[in-house]
Amino acid sequence: LSCKASGYTFTNYWIHWVKQRPGQGLEWIGMIHPNSGSSNYNEKFKSKATLTVDKSSSTAYMQLSSLTSEDSAVYYCARPTYYSNSYAMDYWGQGTSVTVSS
């Protein structure tokens, strides 16, 4: 999954990834800082998701491994208002729907 940023300095802000399954709430997957490459993960997703960035194209990526039907969801990238690693995310991508068929 990819998330291309525009309109701001990509390397200044953490990028978060969030999962939403149909009829369920939001689940925070993790976040990555484009400048340093530093990342933090929800323990639940540590073996499922890998976050990377490409500074040259201002794009964040999330790779999901060993997909099962439980991974079927809409996945969002999001950015906090401020430079810190705040979880108050005010800017959201449009979401990417992933469907895993058995």
C-alpha positions, 0 to 999 in steps of 0.5 A: 500500500502506498501513501503519497504526500503533498502540500507540506514538508514530508520529512517533518511529520510522522506518518501513521497507518490505521486499519478499519474493518467493516462495522468495526472501529479504527485500529492503529497499526504503527507510525514512521518518521520519514526523516529518520526512518524511525518507526513504532508498531502496535504489538499486534501488527509487528509481524504483519506490517512493515512501514517504509518511506521513500523521501525522494517521492514523498511516499510512505509504504506499508507492506502486509505479510501472510494475508488472511481474511482478517486482513480484509479492511480499509487502510488509511495513512494519516498525519498529525497536525504538529511535528510530534508523534501525536496520535491526534491525526487531522489529515487522512488519506482516502483509504485503500480497500484490501480484500483477501479472498479464500 
